[in-house]
Amino acid sequence: MSTTYRLLLLSTPFILWHCLWQYSTTPRPKAYPRVNFPPKKYQWYQDDICPFTFRFPAYAQVSYDTIFFDTIPEDPCWVNLHIPDLQATWHLTLKSLNKYALEYLIHQSFTLAYQHTEKAEYIRTSEIHDSNRHIYGTLFYIGGDAASNIQFFLTDQTQWFVRGALYIRTTPNKDSLKPVIAFLQKDLDTLLATFHWKPRQLHGQRHQSALTLYQSAPNP
């Protein structure tokens, strides 16, 4: 038996052991469950209850808040766009500028967004301004393991104020939720691009009638 062959036999177990040790101690990247996203398809939100319209995902289910801290919400136009496949919900709440000062509602929206500072890696804002559609507001991108990664508000500065927030019913994890948030961001882009206030003459009386019926209903 040659010397070279003997050395190969002696060294082979050590080489194998080294490879196995390296394989077993090298940390592997975390794997997350694969998310099956529904195909993109949109439809118009049309309802006499709310003074606005927009396009939203066909895979979202529309519902309305009927209870808020053991009482009914102050307006029937508190809309939820729930996406069951992703356990995600866009919450939209309407406020009347006849009841609240615009400055107060803007300050409240910033306060609610920055409540996530402890968990957020960053909070980036983007101004929304479209004078043709009378839409003004701010978009909040909240990075990190925050409970709500996207929030926004829209107003016509004279009559209405809408605040929106995205919540996903799972433990916040920026890595596993990154593709989900990116997918939902496109839905928000569509909502904002198609958002319109209804004409006051068309909507004002209908909303007031709905509000009167809503407020006269007994508490749940």
N, C-alpha and C positions, 0 to 999 in steps of 0.2 A: 504494500500500500504506500503510495507516494506521500511525501511530506505535505504537499499542497492539499491533497485530498483529506489528510488527517486534520489539518488546520480548518478546512471548510466544515468538517463534521463537528469539530469542537466549537466553532464560532457560530454555527447556525442557531442553536438554542438561545444564545445571548441576543442575536439579532431579532429573533422572533419575540423574545421577552421584551426587548426595548420597544419594538413596534406596538405590541399590545399595551404596554404601559403608557406610551405616548397617546395611543388611541383612547384609552380609558380615562386619562386625566385631562385631555383637551376639552374645554367647555364647549358645548354645542349651543348654537343660537336657539332661543325659544321658538317653538312652533305653535301657531294659533290655528283654530278651526277655520276651514275654508268657508267664506261667506258667498252664498249664491244670491247675486243681486238681480232683482226683477228688471225686465227690459224697460227702457225709458219710454214713457207715454204720458201725455198730459191732457187735462180737461179743464174747463172753466168752472171756477167756483161762482155759483149764482144763487143768491139767497136774499129774500127781502129783509131779513133780520139785520144784515150788515151793510154799511154804507160804502162798500168797496167790492171789487171783483179782481180776480187774478187767475192765472193758470197754475194748477197743482198736479202732483203725480196721480195717475189713475190707480196706482196701487196703494194710495192712502185712503183711510177711512175718516170721514168727517163726523165729529161729535161736538157737543156744546156743554160747557160746564153748567151744572145745575146746582152745585153746592160749593161754597167757599168759606172755610172756617165756620162750619155749622150754620151758615145762612146762605141765601141765594146770592149769586154775583150781582153787582150793581147794574149790569147791562147784559142783555141776552146774547150779545155778539162777543162771547168769549169762546173762540173756536179752537178745536184741537184737530190737527191733521196727524192721525196715527198710522204708522207704517208697521204692521204686525211682523213682517218678515225680518225686520231689523230691530224690533222692539224700540223704535224711535218715535218721538212725538214732537211736532212743532206746536207750541202753545201761543195763540194770538189773543191779546186782550185789548178791548176798545175802551177809550176814555173820551168823554166829551169836554171840549174846551169851554163850554158854557158852565161847566161845574168845576174844572181844575184850571189853574194857571199853567200856561205852556212851560214856563221856566221851572215850575215845580216838577212836572212830569219828566222833563229832560234830566233834571238833577236826580230824580228817582231812578231813571233808567241807567244812568252812569253808576249810581250807588249799587244797584243790583248786579251790574256787570262786574264791578270791582270787588264785590263780596267774595269772588273766587280767587282773589290774589294769593291766598295762602297755598293753594294747590297749583296755581297757574305758573307756567314758565315764562309767559309773556302775555300781554293784552295789547292787541293791535287794533286800532280803529280806522274806519274808512268812512268818509263823508258821502252821503247820498243827497244829490241835488238835481232835480229835474223840474224846472220852472214850467215847462209845457204841460206836465201832468200835475203840477202843484204838489210835488212829493219832495219832502226834505227829511233828513234823518241821519242816523249814524249806525254803522255796522261794527259789531265787536267780535273779533277773533280771539278766543281765549285758548292758549296753548297749554299742553300738559295734561295732568290727570284731574281736570276740573269737572264738576258735575254737569256743567253746560258749556259747550265749546263754541257755540255761536249764538249771539243775541243781536237784536236790532230794534230800532224804533223808526216809525214813519209818521209824518204829520202834514196836514195842509196848512198849518199855522193859524187857521181861523176857526175851525170847527171840530176836527177829529185828531185823535192821537192813537196810534196802534203800536203796541210793544210785542215783539216776538222772541221766543227762546226755544232752543233745541235741547231736549233731554233724551238720553238713551238709557233704558232700564237695564243697566248692567254695571258691574264695578268699573269705575273709570280706569282706563289703561290706554295711554296715548299710542302705544305701538299696535295693539290689537284693534283699536278703534279708528286708526288713521285711514284705512280704505273706506270704512263706513262713513266717516265724516266727509271725506272727499266726494263720495257718491251723493250724499245729502246736500253738499254745498252746491252742486249743479242744480238741484231742485230749487234751492233758495235763489240762485241766479235767475231761474225762469220766473219764479214768483215776483221778484223785484222788477224784472224787465217788463212784466205784463200787468203790474199792479195799477189799478185806476180807481179813483174816487167816483162814485155815482153822482150824477147831477143832483143838487139839493132839491130841485122841484120834483124830481122823480122819486127820490128816496126819503126825504125828510118826514113826510106824513106817514109813510109805511113804517119807518123805524119807530116813530113816536107811538103808533098804534101797537106795534109789537112790544115796545117797552112798557106801555100801560098794561097790556094783558099779562106780561111777564111779571111785573111788580105786584099785580093784584093776586097772583097765584099764591096759595099757601106755601109756607116753608116746608121743604122735604123733611 
